[in-house]
Amino acid sequence: MRFTHARKRTLLSLVCLLAASMPAGGQQPRVWTAADGRTFEAALVRVEGGNAVFRFENGRTFSTPVEGMSPRDRTLLLAVRTVSGGEPERPAMLNFGAPWPRGVRMDGPSQSKVVSEDPKTGRYVYESPNYRFTCDARLTSDVLRNFAMMFETTHKFAGNLPLGMLGGVNQPKLDILLFENMTGYIRAGGTPGSAGCFVPSTGAVMVPMSSLGLERTGTGFSLDMDRHNSVLVHELAHQLTPRAYYAQGMRNGWFIEGLAEYFAVTPYHWGYFQPDPHGNAVKSYVTAYGEKGKGGRNLGTTIRAPKLRHFMLMDYREFTGHSANLNYGLALLVTHYFFHMEGGGRAARVTAYLKGLRERRTDEEALAPLLGGGSYEKLETEIAETWRRRGVEIRFGG
């Protein structure tokens, strides 16, 4: 399998969600690092109050303060604590059963404003109706105008999809943190090698400006107008996704990442998302380098995929491991199938699946509605035959 430059973009794009993607009690043993550099291997049992409870291989458990862990592990543990019992979700729009929108458009000019620009402290704050974005370098007016329009259109797009979206952190404005360089991004908690991430413990999206096609000018960072910022849209989708859809475990990465890829691949032009039910943009992105030759998985038109049951129950670490490029592309194909191809495009199976996640169903029980009363093998055949008619051959278990 040939990896492309796009693999680096998404290989770790959701790593900041890793700790939040699974109930603490179900984690596998891993090596943890204390603030003083000492390491130990144990499974995380739970995070309660300011303490993390671990279990050694011999069954012995012990508790230690979260603040006594390394900065990286402290971030993960705080994320688990937040998802397990903390901040309430933004009330979700349960619009299940509504028709899929043919297009979502923002009317009127971009609404954005400068809150503060302080060169001395290197803090620049801007706002649009639903977002606040904080930068360590000044943005020019064209960047501000374009980003505000992109943020708000993505927000509206999410609310119009019949998927019960807009379930992010309950705060007056959603936070976007932009960094002039990778050093600042990593210092703030971004993962080295990633192009952006969503941090559930803070509810913020973090992205280095190098991922967004921004260019430094004499007056600040300016925007490459020919570039569609799919990285940012991908992370905005994570921010708008209800926690119930990923808090049940690390075994639904296919949907979480497939959904975010769906947002990123949906054709977007100034204030307008146009869903592509026929899957032309999806096919171009997965099999080649996407529209205008930018991004894309380049998997070719014949794709050797793992068995579907294994894929849909895959541990998140495996999902984002050495076959991440394949897994992200396949996740988009499968997600698009349930959104637009199955059942005449009514998205009935995936709606039942999402309702199950809201009811805290997990693993095989949660996936049951997607099978439509059949087997995984039957579903493999359905997905493969549908995409074959569109020119993509998926060989499950091949």
N, C-alpha and C positions, 0 to 999 in steps of 0.2 A: 504494500500500500504506500503510495507516494504522499508525503506530507507537504503541505503548502505553508506559505507565510501566514495563512489564517490560523494555523494550528496554535501558534504562539498567542494569538489574541484570545482564544477561548479555552486553552488548556487549563488555565487557572482563573477563569473569569468569575467563577462562583466559589472559589476556595474560601472566601470570607464567610460563606454560608455553611461551611463544612460542619462546624460545631452545632449550628442551629438546625441542621438537616435531619437530626436523628435524636430521639429521646435519649437522655444521658445513660439510662440503665442498659441500653442495648449496644453500647460501644464496645469495640474490640480492643484488646490490649495494645498500647503504643508507648513509645518512649516520651516521657515528660521531662521538662527542665525547670528546676527551681531558679529563683532569682540569683542565687549564689553560684550557679553553674552546675550543681549536682544534678544527676539524671536518675530516673527510675522507670521501670516498665510496669505498667498496671492498666487496668480497665477503669474508665470513669463510670461511677455508679450514679451519682447525682450531684447537683450543685444547689446548695440551700443556704440562704443568707449570704454570708461572706466566705463560706467554706466549700471546698470541693472534697467529695468522698471518693476514694479509689479502692480497687480490689486487686490484690496481688494474685498470681497464678495459684498459690496455695490456698486461696480462699480468704485470707486475712484482709480486713478492710482497715483503712485509716483515713483521718480527716486532716486537711491542711488549709490554711487561709489562701484564698485566691490571690491576694495581694503578695503572697510570698512566692509566686511563680514568675517565670520569665515573662517579658512583655508579650511575646507571641502567644504563649500558652494562656496568659491571663486574658488576652483578647478572646480566644476560643471559649474559655470557661465563662466569661461574662456573657458571651453570645448564648450559650446554653441556658444560663440563668434567666436571661431576658425572655427567651422563647418559652421556657418551661413554666414560668409563673409570674411574669412581670407585666410589661406595658400592654395595654389593650390595643386591639387592632382598630384601624380606621373602619367604621361601619361599611360593610361590603354592599355593593349593589347586586342583589340577587335577581338578576334579569334572565335566569335560565328559561329557555324556550323562546326567547325573542328571536326574530330573524337576524341572520348575519348581515351586517351592514355592507352595502355595496361600495360605500366610500364614507370617510369621515373628514370633514373640512372645518377649519377654524375660520370664522368670519371676522372681517375687520383687520386692522393692523396689529402688528405684534405689540403686546402690552408688557413693557419692561421698564425698569427704572434703576438708577444708580442709588444705592443706599449709602455707601461710603467708599471712598478711595483714599487710602493712606499710604503713600510711598515710604514713609518713615518706618512703619511697622510691617509693611509688605502685606497688608490685608485689604482686599477689595471685595465688597459685598454688593450683589445685585439681586433683584427680585422680579418675578413675574407672578401672576395671580396665585398659582399653587406651589411655586418653588422659590427657594432661596439658594443662590449659588455663591460660594465663597471661594476666592482665588488668592494665590500668592503673587499674582502679577496682573497688571491691568488688561482688561479686554476692550477692544475698540467697539465702536457703536454697531458695526456690522455684525460682529460676533455676538454681542448682546442681543441684538434684534433676531438673529437667526436661531440662537440657542433658546431664547424665550419662546419663539414660535414652535420649535421642535419639542421642547418640554411640554408645552400646553397641548399641542396636537396629540402627542403620545398619551397624555393623561386622558384626553377626550376619547381617543381610539380605544384605550383599555376599558373605559366605562361603557362603550357602545358594543363591545364584544359580549355575546350572551354566555359569559363564563364566570359571572359573579366576581369580577375583578375589583380593583381599587381597594385592596385589603392591606395596604401598607401600614406603616407606623402612624399612630394617632397623634399627629402634631399639626400645628396651624399651617406650616409650609414644609414641603419635602426638601431635604437638604442634598445639594450637589456640591462636592468639594473638588475643585480643579487645581492641578499642580503644574507649575512651570516646568519641572523636570522630574525624572524618575527618582532622584535622591529624596526630594521632598515628599513624593508619593509613598515611597517605602518607609521613610521616617514616620509618617503618619499612620502606618499600619498596612499599607498596600503590599501585596505579595510580589516579590521579585520575579520578573519574567511575565507578569500578567499585564493586560492592557486596561484593566479596570475591575472594580468589584463592588458589590453591595454588602454593607456591613450591618447585619441585623441588630447588633447591640446598640448602634446609634441611629439606625434607620437611614443612613446616608449612602449615597453613591459616590465613590471615589474614582477619579480618572486623571491620569497624567495628560497634559495637553498634547504631548507627542502622539497620543493615540487618536487625536481628533483632527489632524490635518491643520493645526494652527501654526502660523508663521509669525515670528517676531518682527515687528516693524519699529520705527522710531517712536511711535505713540502707544505701542502695546501689541498684544497678540491679535492678528487678523486671521480671517477664515478663508480657507481654500473653498471657493464657492462651488467647485465641481465635485466636491466630495460629500458622500452620504455617510454620516457618522453612525454607522451600524453598531459600533462598540458602545456608544452612549445609549442608543435606543435599547440595545440588549440589556444593559444594566438598569435602565429606567423600568423595563418590564419586570425585572426582579423586584424592584422597589414597590411596584404596584400590585404584585402578586400576593393574595391572602396567605398569611402564615399557615393556615390550615392545609394549604396545598403542598407545603414542604416540611412542616414540623412533625409529620407522622413518621418520618424515617428517612434514611439515606437511600432508599430503594425506589424512589420515583424521580431520579435524576433525568431519565428519558423525557418526562413530561416537563419538569421545571426548565431544563435547557432547551427542549424542543419548543416550548412556548416562547421563551426569550428569543430564540433564533427566528421563530415565526414573525415576531415584532420586527426584528432587525432586517428581515428579508422582504417584508411587505413593501411594495413600491411607495416611496414618499417623495413628494415634491412640495415645496414651500406651503406649509399649513394644510397638507392633504395626504392622507393615507388611503390607498386604493387596494383593498384585499384582492388577491389573485386566486379565486377558487379553482381555476384550472391547473394551478401549480407551475406555470411557466417560469416564474422567478425562482421558485423553490428548486426546480429541476436545474436551472442554470447555475444556481449557487452550489448545490450539492455535487453535481457531476463535473462542473468546470470551475471557472473563476468568477461567476456571477455577472451581473450586468456591468457593462463598461470595463470588464476585465479586472475588477477590483474586489478583493476578498475571495470567498468561495472555498469549498472543500476539495475540489478537484478529485473526486472519488471515481470518476468515469461513469459510464452508463451500465456497467455490470458491477454490482456491489456484493461482495461476500460478507455476509452478516452473521453474528452469533445467533443461536436459537432464540426465538422471541421471548420465551419465558425467562431465560437467563438474562436477556437484555433488560426486560421490564422489572426485574428484581435485582438488578446489578448494584452492588455496593458502590457508593459514590466515589470512593477512592479508585476503584477499578474503572469507573466511568470516565474519570478525568486522568487516567493513567496513560500508558503507552499507546493505546488505541483511541485516544480522545478525538482525533480528527474524524475517524469513522463514526464514533458514537454520537458526536454532535450532529453530523450529517444525517445519520440514520434516525436520530430522534426527531429531526425536522420532518423527514419523510413520513414517519409514523404519526406524528402529531397532526400534520396536514391531512393525512388520511382520515383521522377521526373528526377533524373539523369540517372537511369539505367533500370527502369521497364516500364515506360510509353512510348507508341509510338515506341516500338521496340528499346528502348535505344538510341534514337536520341536526347533526351533532348530538343525537340522543344518547349514544353510548358514553361519550365523554362527559356529557352532562350528569349522567347517573354516577360516573366515576368521581366527579368533583363533589357531588352531594355526599358520596360515601366518605371522602376525605374530610369533609366538614363534620361528619358524624364520627370521626376518629377511627375509621376502618383502615386497616393496614395490610400490606403484602397481598397475599392471594385473595383475601376477602375484598380488598379495595379494587383489585383488578378484575374481579368477576364480571362486572357489567360490560367491560370492554370486549369480553369474549362472545357476547350475544348468545349465550346458551351453548356455545360450542367449545372446542378445544383450542389450545394454543396453536396446534398444527393447522387447524382449519383457518384460524385468523392469519397465520403466516401465508396461507394460500390466497386468502382474500386480499391481503395487502399487496402481495407480490403480483397477482394478476391485475389488480387495478393500476399499479405503477407501470407494469409491463405495457399496458395499453398507452401509456404516456411516454414510452421510450426509455424506461429505467428498469433494469432487471435486478431484483433483489434475491439473492440466494441465501436464505436462512440456513444456518448450519453448514454452509458450503465452504 
